[in-house]
Amino acid sequence: MDDAAFNSLLGKAYWGQTVEVLAAVDQDVALAKRSGRGCETLLHHACMGRRLELVKGLLVRGADKFARNDKGSDALKFAEGDAELVTLLGEKG
């Protein structure tokens, strides 16, 4: 997947297009850990968009909850204010 397509997928993660994002990750598992613009990952965008089911799916597929963007923020930082997401990220390793 080229950079433009991946950056589009980041937007889909933010907007909660869970089926499409997880289908892409299922085709290429490396996408679960790939970063795009600003060193942000699909997990970062799913957390920003408060997409609980997508976050669950990405974690199962190997997303790194400790990955940091170019400003030093990780998934937990993006999940702040959402108790369910914070709890989920705390439970996954």
URHU-V812751 format. One record per residue. N is the residue number from 1. RES is the residue in one letter. SS is DSSP state (A for helix, B for strand, O for the rest). PHI is phi in degrees with one decimal (* if undefined). D_CENTER is the distance of its C-alpha to the mean C-alpha in Angstrom with 2 decimals. Layout:
# URHU-V812751
{{N;RES;SS;PHI;D_CENTER} {N;RES;SS;PHI;D_CENTER}}
This chain:
# URHU-V812751
{{1;M;O;*;16.42} {2;D;O;-77.7;17.64} {3;D;A;-60.7;15.97} {4;A;A;-63.3;16.78} {5;A;A;-66.5;15.31} {6;F;A;-67.2;11.97} {7;N;A;-62.1;12.05} {8;S;A;-64.6;13.00} {9;L;A;-64.7;10.08} {10;L;A;-59.5;7.84} {11;G;A;-62.7;10.39} {12;K;A;-65.5;10.28} {13;A;A;-65.4;6.75} {14;Y;A;-60.6;8.29} {15;W;O;-84.2;11.43} {16;G;O;79.6;10.45} {17;Q;O;-83.7;11.78} {18;T;A;-56.5;10.59} {19;V;A;-60.2;13.44} {20;E;A;-67.7;13.10} {21;V;A;-65.0;9.48} {22;L;A;-67.9;10.28} {23;A;A;-63.7;13.66} {24;A;A;-64.3;12.59} {25;V;A;-66.6;10.72} {26;D;A;-63.9;13.90} {27;Q;A;-76.5;16.01} {28;D;O;-143.8;14.50} {29;V;A;-59.7;12.73} {30;A;A;-63.5;12.40} {31;L;A;-62.9;9.63} {32;A;A;-63.0;7.30} {33;K;O;-114.1;8.48} {34;R;O;-73.0;9.50} {35;S;B;-117.7;9.40} {36;G;O;-122.6;11.06} {37;R;A;-55.0;12.99} {38;G;A;66.7;13.35} {39;C;A;59.7;11.58} {40;E;O;-93.1;8.15} {41;T;B;-106.5;5.14} {42;L;A;-59.5;2.91} {43;L;A;-63.7;1.13} {44;H;A;-57.1;4.28} {45;H;A;-68.8;5.09} {46;A;A;-64.7;4.66} {47;C;A;-68.6;6.46} {48;M;A;-58.8;8.66} {49;G;O;-85.6;9.60} {50;R;O;60.5;10.35} {51;R;O;-101.7;9.16} {52;L;A;-55.9;10.30} {53;E;A;-64.9;10.90} {54;L;A;-67.9;7.66} {55;V;A;-58.2;6.19} {56;K;A;-57.5;9.44} {57;G;A;-62.5;9.26} {58;L;A;-68.2;6.34} {59;L;A;-63.3;8.27} {60;V;A;-61.5;11.38} {61;R;O;-91.0;10.59} {62;G;O;98.5;10.33} {63;A;O;-59.8;6.94} {64;D;O;-93.4;8.52} {65;K;O;-71.7;8.25} {66;F;O;-95.0;11.07} {67;A;O;-61.1;9.90} {68;R;O;-115.2;11.33} {69;N;O;-81.1;11.50} {70;D;O;-70.8;15.08} {71;K;O;-105.7;16.12} {72;G;O;90.2;15.30} {73;S;O;-88.6;12.63} {74;D;O;-111.2;10.09} {75;A;A;-58.5;7.54} {76;L;A;-61.9;10.91} {77;K;A;-61.6;12.34} {78;F;A;-70.7;9.99} {79;A;A;-87.4;10.71} {80;E;O;-50.1;14.39} {81;G;O;93.6;16.69} {82;D;O;-118.6;15.02} {83;A;A;-57.9;16.94} {84;E;A;-64.4;15.29} {85;L;A;-65.7;11.77} {86;V;A;-60.3;13.62} {87;T;A;-62.5;15.72} {88;L;A;-60.3;13.13} {89;L;A;-65.2;11.44} {90;G;A;-70.1;15.10} {91;E;A;-82.7;16.11} {92;K;O;-93.4;13.87} {93;G;O;92.3;15.93}}
